[in-house]
Amino acid sequence: MPKKIAKYTLPRKDADLDTLANSVRAYCAPHLAGSNPDWPDIPLTSWTAFTTALAVWTPAYEACKVPHLPSQTAAKNLAKQALEDSLTELLLRGLLMPPRTVEDILAMGFHLADTTHTPVEEVKDTVDIDSIANGTVPGTHVHILHYHIQGNPHRSKAPYQMAVFQVYIRGPNDSEPVLESEDPWGADHTSMNEPFEVHHKPEYTGKTAYYRARWQAFGGIQGPWTMAAALIP
């Protein structure tokens, strides 16, 4: 059975992303401020990058709520990309992992995964992970990833789409995850539907692998990052 530790996809709608980002800032700031923060495992550089991106996003987003110029739309889109990347970085640093509790996660504005039916317009991409104890190389451990692209409105244009995939590794005593690889996941829709294998080195045993993926359509249009994580036994 797939092993899943954490999985989350950022909201696609501007208003939902704005609400989530402001909720994260409001709740997390007291825990990350000062010389002795409650959550020392979250790097200050990642938190600063997030708050900086949010400060740029807020006026750009507000400017587009009324009639505006194309240049303002472009500025908002750039600011949104930076905000998504910085928030994803916080997730990779373990924002939804212990010592944060379920109460903390809900208070930040995140929702917990459930088994209820999701309306078609709100379907999100997912990454499922199968865990295999022995890889083709003795002593290695393999995670087999299945990237399910549900929310890409361009997915019918198979020749023009690919996915970008990143792998981070973090040990129990590591202050932050380390980027192990960043690869395109196939050049077309068919290959993206095939499993993607990640072979982990023996020295990574006991650490956690964090994955994130997003689709990219013709013209450079990109989807939001989808998160997943699993232990390397």
Backbone as JSON, one array per atom type, in Angstrom:
{
  "sequence": "MPKKIAKYTLPRKDADLDTLANSVRAYCAPHLAGSNPDWPDIPLTSWTAFTTALAVWTPAYEACKVPHLPSQTAAKNLAKQALEDSLTELLLRGLLMPPRTVEDILAMGFHLADTTHTPVEEVKDTVDIDSIANGTVPGTHVHILHYHIQGNPHRSKAPYQMAVFQVYIRGPNDSEPVLESEDPWGADHTSMNEPFEVHHKPEYTGKTAYYRARWQAFGGIQGPWTMAAALIP",
  "N": [[0.84, -1.2, 0.0], [0.41, 2.31, -0.66], [2.55, 4.63, 1.0], [1.87, 7.46, 2.77], [2.78, 10.51, 4.1], [2.34, 13.26, 4.17], [0.31, 15.44, 2.25], [-0.53, 17.96, 0.01], [-2.2, 20.35, -2.0], [-1.86, 23.54, -3.31], [-4.33, 26.18, -3.31], [-6.04, 27.06, -6.37], [-7.47, 29.33, -7.12], [-7.23, 32.9, -7.02], [-8.36, 34.34, -4.83], [-8.71, 32.35, -2.89], [-6.07, 31.51, -2.48], [-5.0, 33.88, -1.48], [-6.43, 34.16, 0.92], [-5.54, 31.86, 2.31], [-2.74, 32.3, 2.46], [-2.57, 34.66, 4.01], [-3.74, 33.75, 6.34], [-1.88, 31.81, 7.14], [0.32, 33.46, 7.63], [-0.66, 35.09, 9.75], [-1.14, 33.23, 11.8], [1.28, 31.84, 12.14], [3.29, 33.72, 12.61], [3.64, 34.56, 15.42], [4.83, 32.23, 16.39], [7.23, 32.06, 15.12], [8.67, 34.28, 15.53], [11.11, 36.43, 17.15], [14.08, 35.74, 19.2], [14.06, 33.22, 20.23], [12.31, 31.11, 18.89], [9.15, 29.28, 18.81], [9.04, 27.28, 16.96], [11.71, 26.18, 15.95], [12.62, 24.58, 13.89], [11.77, 25.5, 11.47], [13.26, 27.27, 8.94], [14.47, 30.62, 9.23], [15.04, 32.03, 6.93], [13.34, 30.92, 5.0], [10.85, 31.61, 6.02], [11.04, 34.42, 5.94], [11.26, 34.81, 3.17], [8.72, 34.02, 2.4], [7.01, 35.92, 3.72], [7.92, 38.23, 2.49], [7.24, 37.74, -0.2], [4.48, 37.66, 0.1], [3.98, 40.29, 0.83], [4.48, 41.58, -1.56], [2.61, 40.4, -3.21], [0.07, 41.16, -2.13], [-0.65, 44.03, -2.71], [-0.57, 43.84, -5.5], [-2.52, 41.96, -6.08], [-4.81, 43.23, -5.01], [-4.95, 45.44, -6.71], [-5.94, 44.34, -9.01], [-8.56, 43.8, -8.56], [-10.27, 45.69, -9.4], [-11.15, 47.53, -12.46], [-8.33, 47.28, -14.58], [-4.95, 47.54, -15.92], [-3.33, 45.57, -18.53], [-0.64, 45.22, -17.83], [-0.75, 45.26, -15.08], [-2.08, 42.91, -14.52], [-0.15, 41.1, -15.4], [1.86, 41.65, -13.53], [0.59, 40.82, -11.22], [0.35, 38.07, -11.71], [3.04, 37.27, -11.75], [3.69, 37.87, -9.11], [2.0, 36.1, -7.82], [3.09, 33.62, -8.57], [5.55, 33.75, -7.25], [4.65, 33.84, -4.61], [3.33, 31.36, -4.37], [5.54, 29.66, -4.73], [7.12, 30.33, -2.49], [5.43, 29.65, -0.37], [5.14, 26.94, -0.84], [7.76, 26.21, -0.33], [7.86, 26.54, 2.44], [6.17, 24.47, 3.15], [7.71, 22.32, 2.32], [9.73, 22.55, 4.14], [8.6, 21.42, 6.27], [6.25, 22.47, 7.45], [3.7, 21.42, 7.89], [4.22, 19.27, 9.41], [5.07, 17.4, 12.47], [6.66, 19.46, 15.01], [4.11, 20.63, 14.72], [0.63, 20.52, 15.37], [-2.55, 18.9, 14.7], [-4.45, 20.8, 15.31], [-2.96, 23.14, 14.99], [-2.48, 23.04, 12.21], [-5.05, 23.24, 11.1], [-5.75, 25.74, 12.11], [-3.99, 27.34, 10.7], [-5.22, 27.45, 8.29], [-5.21, 25.38, 6.52], [-6.69, 22.43, 5.09], [-7.64, 19.14, 6.11], [-7.02, 16.0, 4.52], [-9.72, 14.09, 3.22], [-12.24, 11.54, 2.66], [-14.43, 12.28, 1.25], [-16.59, 13.1, -1.53], [-15.25, 15.09, -4.11], [-16.17, 18.0, -5.82], [-16.22, 18.36, -9.4], [-15.13, 20.76, -10.41], [-13.34, 21.4, -8.45], [-11.41, 19.49, -8.33], [-8.23, 18.18, -7.55], [-4.73, 17.82, -8.38], [-2.79, 14.87, -7.68], [-0.18, 13.07, -5.96], [0.79, 9.86, -5.6], [2.47, 7.4, -3.62], [4.29, 4.46, -3.84], [6.09, 2.1, -1.93], [9.12, 0.35, -2.1], [11.22, -2.08, -0.81], [13.73, -3.05, -1.75], [15.82, -1.98, -4.27], [16.98, -2.11, -7.72], [19.68, -1.82, -7.46], [21.72, -3.2, -4.98], [20.82, -2.64, -1.6], [19.58, -0.21, -1.99], [16.63, 1.88, -1.82], [13.38, 2.16, -3.14], [11.05, 4.54, -4.27], [8.02, 4.56, -5.88], [6.34, 6.69, -7.9], [3.17, 8.08, -8.63], [1.74, 10.31, -10.63], [-1.12, 12.07, -10.75], [-2.82, 13.9, -12.91], [-5.31, 16.01, -12.61], [-6.41, 18.55, -12.59], [-5.54, 20.08, -14.76], [-6.4, 22.2, -17.28], [-5.43, 21.99, -19.82], [-4.84, 19.41, -20.43], [-5.69, 17.83, -22.54], [-4.1, 18.4, -24.65], [-1.86, 16.63, -25.45], [0.85, 16.46, -26.69], [2.03, 18.8, -25.87], [2.68, 19.04, -23.22], [4.24, 18.63, -20.05], [5.78, 17.57, -16.98], [7.29, 19.01, -14.09], [9.46, 17.81, -11.67], [10.47, 17.55, -8.3], [12.77, 16.42, -5.8], [13.3, 16.24, -2.41], [15.34, 15.6, 0.47], [15.23, 14.81, 3.9], [16.55, 14.37, 7.09], [15.96, 13.14, 10.5], [17.51, 14.72, 12.18], [18.28, 16.8, 10.63], [18.45, 20.24, 9.78], [17.11, 21.34, 7.65], [15.45, 20.35, 4.57], [17.23, 18.83, 1.81], [17.74, 19.52, -1.58], [17.6, 16.96, -3.79], [17.21, 16.17, -6.47], [15.99, 17.48, -9.6], [13.81, 17.1, -12.1], [12.47, 16.83, -15.44], [9.38, 15.27, -15.94], [8.82, 13.22, -18.13], [7.99, 13.83, -21.61], [5.56, 13.98, -22.77], [1.97, 13.38, -22.57], [1.48, 10.65, -22.3], [3.84, 9.44, -21.24], [3.93, 10.76, -18.82], [1.86, 9.61, -17.48], [2.87, 7.23, -16.78], [4.46, 5.37, -14.13], [6.91, 6.94, -12.01], [10.14, 6.38, -11.02], [12.1, 6.67, -8.11], [15.23, 6.18, -6.9], [16.7, 5.68, -3.87], [19.65, 6.36, -2.0], [21.54, 4.12, 0.15], [22.42, 5.48, 2.47], [20.38, 7.21, 3.02], [18.47, 5.96, 4.47], [15.89, 5.91, 6.88], [15.4, 8.58, 6.68], [13.28, 11.23, 5.41], [11.61, 11.52, 2.33], [10.69, 14.21, 0.4], [8.41, 15.24, -1.99], [7.58, 17.2, -4.85], [5.46, 18.27, -7.49], [4.46, 19.61, -10.66], [2.38, 20.39, -13.47], [3.17, 21.48, -16.81], [2.06, 23.35, -19.44], [1.71, 23.92, -23.01], [3.19, 26.96, -24.08], [4.12, 27.73, -21.68], [2.41, 27.8, -19.5], [1.7, 27.03, -16.17], [0.82, 24.67, -13.62], [-0.22, 24.56, -10.1], [2.03, 23.67, -7.42], [2.08, 20.3, -6.33], [2.12, 18.41, -3.39], [3.85, 15.74, -1.69], [4.96, 13.18, 0.58], [7.18, 10.7, 1.97], [8.47, 8.15, 4.12], [11.8, 6.83, 4.09], [12.5, 3.67, 4.51]],
  "CA": [[0.0, 0.0, 0.0], [1.19, 3.55, -0.67], [2.81, 5.28, 2.27], [1.74, 8.9, 2.62], [2.93, 11.24, 5.35], [1.66, 14.53, 4.02], [0.01, 15.75, 0.86], [-1.36, 19.15, -0.07], [-2.13, 21.12, -3.23], [-2.25, 24.92, -3.05], [-5.53, 26.61, -4.04], [-5.8, 27.64, -7.69], [-8.11, 30.64, -7.23], [-6.5, 33.98, -6.36], [-8.97, 34.69, -3.55], [-8.43, 31.27, -1.94], [-4.65, 31.57, -2.15], [-4.81, 35.07, -0.65], [-6.95, 33.84, 2.25], [-4.65, 30.89, 2.95], [-1.44, 32.91, 2.76], [-2.73, 35.59, 5.13], [-4.01, 32.95, 7.53], [-0.6, 31.23, 7.54], [1.15, 34.53, 8.21], [-1.22, 35.53, 11.03], [-1.01, 32.21, 12.85], [2.66, 31.39, 12.32], [4.2, 34.79, 13.02], [4.05, 34.49, 16.84], [5.64, 31.04, 16.66], [8.5, 32.14, 14.41], [9.29, 35.57, 15.82], [11.99, 36.51, 18.31], [15.35, 35.01, 19.17], [13.83, 31.84, 20.68], [10.99, 30.78, 18.33], [8.54, 28.01, 19.21], [9.26, 26.3, 15.89], [13.06, 26.45, 15.42], [12.94, 23.75, 12.73], [11.43, 26.25, 10.25], [14.33, 28.26, 8.73], [14.07, 32.02, 9.17], [15.14, 32.49, 5.54], [12.14, 30.5, 4.3], [9.75, 32.44, 6.53], [11.23, 35.78, 5.41], [10.93, 34.77, 1.74], [7.25, 33.95, 2.31], [6.39, 37.2, 4.09], [8.28, 39.19, 1.45], [6.4, 37.45, -1.37], [3.11, 38.05, 0.43], [3.93, 41.76, 0.8], [4.43, 41.98, -2.97], [1.37, 39.87, -3.76], [-1.14, 41.83, -1.64], [-1.07, 45.17, -3.53], [-0.77, 43.42, -6.89], [-3.83, 41.29, -6.11], [-5.83, 44.25, -4.78], [-5.05, 46.29, -7.89], [-6.66, 43.63, -10.07], [-9.96, 43.62, -8.18], [-11.0, 46.74, -10.12], [-10.6, 47.63, -13.83], [-6.89, 47.46, -14.5], [-4.18, 47.41, -17.16], [-2.69, 44.26, -18.73], [0.62, 45.16, -17.1], [-1.06, 44.94, -13.68], [-2.37, 41.48, -14.5], [1.14, 40.41, -15.5], [2.55, 41.81, -12.25], [-0.09, 39.96, -10.24], [0.69, 36.68, -12.0], [4.41, 37.06, -11.27], [3.65, 37.87, -7.64], [1.35, 34.85, -7.4], [4.05, 32.54, -8.73], [6.53, 33.86, -6.16], [3.97, 33.48, -3.36], [3.15, 29.9, -4.39], [6.85, 29.01, -4.53], [7.59, 30.53, -1.11], [4.57, 28.87, 0.52], [5.54, 25.56, -1.05], [9.03, 26.05, 0.36], [7.54, 26.34, 3.85], [5.63, 23.12, 3.28], [8.85, 21.41, 2.2], [10.5, 22.65, 5.38], [7.9, 20.66, 7.3], [5.27, 23.3, 8.15], [2.55, 20.61, 8.28], [4.74, 18.09, 10.1], [5.37, 17.67, 13.88], [5.78, 19.52, 16.18], [2.79, 21.2, 14.5], [-0.46, 19.6, 15.66], [-3.72, 19.03, 13.83], [-5.07, 22.09, 15.62], [-2.14, 24.17, 14.33], [-2.68, 22.96, 10.77], [-6.38, 23.79, 10.81], [-5.73, 27.17, 12.41], [-3.27, 28.02, 9.62], [-6.1, 27.57, 7.13], [-5.14, 24.18, 5.68], [-7.71, 21.43, 5.36], [-7.13, 17.79, 6.16], [-7.55, 15.14, 3.48], [-10.82, 13.22, 3.63], [-12.68, 10.63, 1.6], [-15.68, 12.75, 0.67], [-16.53, 13.39, -2.96], [-14.82, 16.45, -4.47], [-16.8, 18.45, -7.06], [-15.33, 18.33, -10.56], [-14.39, 22.0, -10.57], [-12.36, 21.55, -7.38], [-10.52, 18.33, -8.33], [-6.84, 18.59, -7.46], [-3.74, 16.82, -8.76], [-2.27, 14.1, -6.55], [1.0, 12.23, -6.13], [0.75, 8.69, -4.72], [3.8, 6.81, -3.46], [4.47, 3.06, -3.47], [7.41, 1.93, -1.33], [9.73, -0.96, -2.35], [12.38, -2.17, 0.09], [15.0, -3.31, -2.43], [15.88, -1.55, -5.65], [17.83, -2.92, -8.59], [21.02, -1.76, -6.87], [21.63, -3.7, -3.6], [20.85, -1.67, -0.51], [18.82, 1.0, -2.3], [15.19, 1.83, -1.58], [12.71, 2.78, -4.28], [9.7, 5.08, -4.21], [7.37, 4.63, -7.18], [5.41, 7.82, -7.82], [2.1, 8.14, -9.61], [1.27, 11.71, -10.69], [-2.45, 12.1, -11.36], [-3.13, 15.27, -13.32], [-6.76, 16.14, -12.7], [-6.87, 19.92, -12.7], [-4.94, 20.81, -15.87], [-7.36, 22.4, -18.37], [-4.74, 21.78, -21.09], [-4.34, 18.04, -20.48], [-6.05, 17.17, -23.79], [-3.05, 18.7, -25.62], [-0.81, 15.74, -24.96], [2.23, 16.71, -27.12], [2.52, 20.08, -25.39], [2.68, 19.12, -21.78], [5.21, 17.85, -19.31], [5.74, 17.89, -15.56], [8.56, 19.23, -13.41], [9.4, 17.04, -10.43], [11.6, 17.8, -7.41], [12.91, 15.48, -4.69], [14.07, 16.74, -1.28], [15.6, 14.62, 1.5], [15.43, 15.41, 5.21], [16.71, 13.43, 8.18], [15.4, 13.59, 11.77], [18.36, 15.73, 12.81], [18.64, 17.83, 9.66], [17.74, 21.49, 9.99], [16.25, 21.61, 6.51], [15.6, 19.37, 3.49], [18.22, 19.09, 0.77], [17.26, 19.18, -2.91], [18.39, 15.87, -4.36], [17.12, 16.19, -7.92], [14.89, 18.21, -10.24], [13.78, 16.5, -13.42], [11.2, 16.8, -16.17], [8.75, 13.95, -15.86], [8.25, 12.86, -19.43], [7.8, 14.9, -22.59], [4.19, 14.0, -23.26], [0.96, 12.92, -21.63], [1.59, 9.2, -22.1], [4.92, 9.11, -20.32], [3.6, 11.29, -17.51], [0.93, 8.68, -16.85], [3.62, 6.07, -16.33], [5.1, 5.61, -12.83], [8.23, 7.56, -11.98], [10.9, 5.72, -9.96], [13.18, 7.39, -7.44], [16.07, 5.23, -6.17], [17.38, 6.39, -2.79], [20.91, 5.78, -1.54], [21.44, 3.47, 1.46], [22.62, 6.42, 3.58], [19.15, 7.97, 3.25], [17.56, 5.15, 5.29], [15.41, 6.6, 8.07], [15.09, 9.96, 6.36], [12.01, 11.43, 4.71], [11.69, 12.1, 0.99], [9.61, 15.14, 0.1], [8.26, 15.38, -3.43], [6.59, 18.15, -5.36], [5.35, 18.18, -8.94], [3.42, 20.42, -11.3], [2.36, 20.26, -14.92], [3.48, 22.67, -17.6], [1.42, 23.21, -20.74], [2.28, 24.69, -24.11], [3.16, 28.39, -23.82], [4.7, 28.0, -20.37], [1.4, 27.84, -18.45], [2.05, 26.04, -15.14], [-0.12, 24.42, -12.53], [0.36, 24.73, -8.77], [2.8, 22.55, -6.91], [1.4, 19.28, -5.55], [3.08, 17.93, -2.42], [3.72, 14.42, -1.1], [6.17, 12.8, 1.32], [7.18, 9.32, 2.47], [9.66, 7.72, 4.83], [12.7, 5.87, 3.42], [12.75, 2.69, 5.58]],
  "C": [[0.88, 1.25, 0.0], [1.37, 4.11, 0.74], [2.76, 6.79, 2.05], [1.88, 9.55, 3.99], [2.17, 12.56, 5.26], [1.42, 14.8, 2.55], [-0.89, 16.99, 0.84], [-1.12, 19.84, -1.41], [-2.62, 22.53, -2.93], [-3.5, 25.28, -3.84], [-5.18, 27.25, -5.37], [-6.34, 29.07, -7.77], [-7.33, 31.68, -6.44], [-7.03, 34.26, -4.96], [-8.67, 33.62, -2.5], [-6.97, 31.26, -1.51], [-4.36, 32.75, -1.22], [-5.27, 34.79, 0.78], [-6.02, 32.9, 3.0], [-3.34, 31.54, 3.37], [-1.53, 33.86, 3.95], [-3.01, 34.86, 6.43], [-2.73, 32.32, 8.06], [0.26, 32.27, 8.22], [0.65, 34.9, 9.61], [-0.99, 34.51, 12.14], [0.44, 31.87, 13.16], [3.59, 32.46, 12.87], [4.59, 34.73, 14.49], [4.95, 33.31, 17.17], [7.03, 31.13, 16.06], [9.26, 33.44, 14.7], [10.21, 35.47, 17.03], [13.23, 35.65, 18.19], [15.19, 33.56, 19.61], [12.45, 31.38, 20.2], [10.48, 29.43, 18.82], [8.85, 26.9, 18.22], [10.63, 26.52, 15.26], [13.42, 25.62, 14.2], [12.59, 24.43, 11.41], [12.48, 27.33, 10.03], [13.79, 29.68, 8.6], [14.1, 32.53, 7.73], [13.89, 32.11, 4.74], [10.94, 31.33, 4.73], [9.84, 33.86, 5.98], [10.88, 35.84, 3.93], [9.42, 34.75, 1.54], [6.61, 35.3, 2.62], [6.72, 38.28, 3.07], [7.42, 39.0, 0.21], [4.96, 37.87, -1.12], [2.94, 39.56, 0.39], [3.86, 42.29, -0.63], [3.09, 41.57, -3.59], [0.15, 40.73, -3.38], [-1.54, 43.05, -2.47], [-1.32, 44.8, -4.98], [-2.14, 42.76, -7.05], [-4.96, 42.3, -5.94], [-6.04, 45.13, -6.0], [-5.88, 45.66, -9.0], [-8.1, 43.33, -9.7], [-10.87, 44.65, -8.85], [-10.47, 46.79, -11.55], [-9.13, 48.02, -13.81], [-6.23, 47.2, -15.85], [-3.61, 45.99, -17.3], [-1.38, 44.12, -17.96], [0.4, 44.82, -15.62], [-1.41, 43.47, -13.52], [-1.08, 40.67, -14.54], [1.9, 40.48, -14.18], [1.92, 40.92, -11.18], [0.28, 38.5, -10.45], [2.11, 36.34, -11.54], [4.45, 36.97, -9.75], [3.01, 36.59, -7.11], [2.31, 33.68, -7.49], [5.07, 32.55, -7.6], [5.91, 33.46, -4.82], [3.76, 31.97, -3.27], [4.47, 29.19, -4.1], [7.32, 29.15, -3.08], [6.74, 29.75, -0.11], [4.88, 27.38, 0.39], [6.85, 25.26, -0.34], [8.8, 25.82, 1.86], [6.99, 24.94, 4.09], [6.75, 22.08, 3.2], [9.71, 21.43, 3.46], [9.77, 21.97, 6.54], [6.85, 21.43, 8.05], [4.07, 22.48, 8.63], [2.97, 19.33, 9.01], [4.95, 18.42, 11.58], [6.61, 18.54, 14.01], [4.43, 20.2, 15.96], [1.72, 20.14, 14.72], [-1.57, 19.78, 14.63], [-4.39, 20.38, 14.05], [-4.3, 23.23, 14.98], [-2.43, 24.22, 12.83], [-4.02, 23.57, 10.36], [-6.41, 25.3, 11.05], [-4.98, 27.97, 11.36], [-4.15, 28.21, 8.39], [-6.04, 26.39, 6.19], [-6.28, 23.24, 6.05], [-7.06, 20.06, 5.37], [-7.78, 16.96, 5.07], [-8.69, 14.3, 4.04], [-11.25, 12.37, 2.45], [-13.99, 11.07, 0.97], [-15.49, 13.1, -0.79], [-16.14, 14.85, -3.18], [-15.49, 16.85, -5.78], [-15.78, 18.53, -8.19], [-14.5, 19.59, -10.65], [-13.32, 22.21, -9.52], [-11.38, 20.38, -7.33], [-9.07, 18.79, -8.37], [-5.93, 17.45, -7.94], [-3.26, 16.08, -7.51], [-1.01, 13.37, -6.95], [0.9, 11.1, -5.11], [2.11, 8.0, -4.74], [3.68, 5.35, -3.05], [5.9, 2.89, -2.98], [7.9, 0.5, -1.53], [11.04, -1.02, -1.59], [13.7, -2.31, -0.65], [14.92, -2.88, -3.89], [16.76, -2.48, -6.47], [19.27, -2.91, -8.12], [20.92, -2.21, -5.42], [21.73, -2.59, -2.57], [20.06, -0.41, -0.77], [17.35, 0.77, -1.99], [14.5, 2.64, -2.67], [11.33, 3.3, -3.87], [9.17, 5.15, -5.64], [6.24, 5.65, -7.09], [4.41, 7.78, -8.96], [1.51, 9.56, -9.56], [-0.04, 11.74, -11.46], [-2.84, 13.55, -11.64], [-4.63, 15.39, -13.55], [-7.18, 17.57, -13.05], [-6.33, 20.71, -13.86], [-5.95, 20.98, -17.01], [-6.76, 22.15, -19.74], [-4.35, 20.32, -21.31], [-4.72, 17.31, -21.76], [-4.98, 17.4, -24.86], [-1.79, 17.93, -25.25], [0.61, 16.11, -25.41], [2.84, 17.95, -26.49], [2.61, 20.15, -23.87], [3.71, 18.19, -21.16], [5.02, 18.2, -17.83], [7.15, 18.1, -15.05], [8.44, 18.57, -12.04], [10.64, 17.29, -9.6], [11.58, 16.82, -6.24], [13.81, 16.13, -3.63], [14.22, 15.62, -0.25], [15.85, 15.33, 2.83], [15.51, 14.32, 6.28], [16.15, 13.98, 9.47], [16.2, 14.7, 12.43], [18.8, 16.83, 11.85], [17.81, 19.08, 9.89], [16.8, 21.82, 8.85], [16.47, 20.55, 5.43], [16.64, 19.81, 2.47], [17.66, 18.65, -0.57], [18.18, 18.12, -3.52], [18.36, 15.89, -5.88], [15.93, 17.01, -8.37], [14.87, 17.77, -11.7], [12.44, 16.72, -14.1], [10.65, 15.39, -16.15], [8.06, 13.67, -17.19], [8.02, 14.06, -20.32], [6.38, 14.94, -23.13], [3.25, 13.35, -22.25], [1.12, 11.44, -21.31], [2.66, 8.87, -21.07], [4.66, 9.66, -18.92], [2.64, 10.37, -16.76], [1.63, 7.41, -16.38], [4.28, 6.38, -14.99], [6.51, 6.17, -12.98], [8.98, 6.97, -10.79], [12.0, 6.62, -9.42], [13.94, 6.39, -6.59], [16.9, 6.01, -5.14], [18.61, 5.63, -2.33], [20.74, 5.14, -0.15], [21.59, 4.44, 2.63], [21.39, 7.28, 3.88], [18.14, 7.18, 4.09], [17.19, 5.89, 6.58], [15.09, 8.06, 7.85], [13.75, 10.03, 5.62], [12.27, 12.06, 3.35], [10.46, 12.97, 0.77], [9.58, 15.35, -1.42], [7.3, 16.52, -3.74], [6.62, 18.11, -6.88], [4.3, 19.17, -9.43], [3.52, 20.26, -12.81], [2.73, 21.58, -15.57], [2.93, 22.46, -19.01], [2.12, 24.08, -21.77], [2.14, 26.19, -23.82], [3.69, 28.74, -22.44], [3.7, 28.08, -19.24], [1.69, 26.71, -17.47], [0.93, 25.87, -14.13], [0.55, 24.64, -11.19], [1.15, 23.49, -8.36], [1.89, 21.6, -6.14], [2.45, 18.59, -4.68], [2.81, 16.48, -2.02], [5.03, 14.1, -0.37], [6.04, 11.37, 1.8], [8.51, 9.01, 3.13], [10.48, 6.75, 3.96], [13.11, 4.85, 4.48], [14.2, 2.19, 5.57]]
}
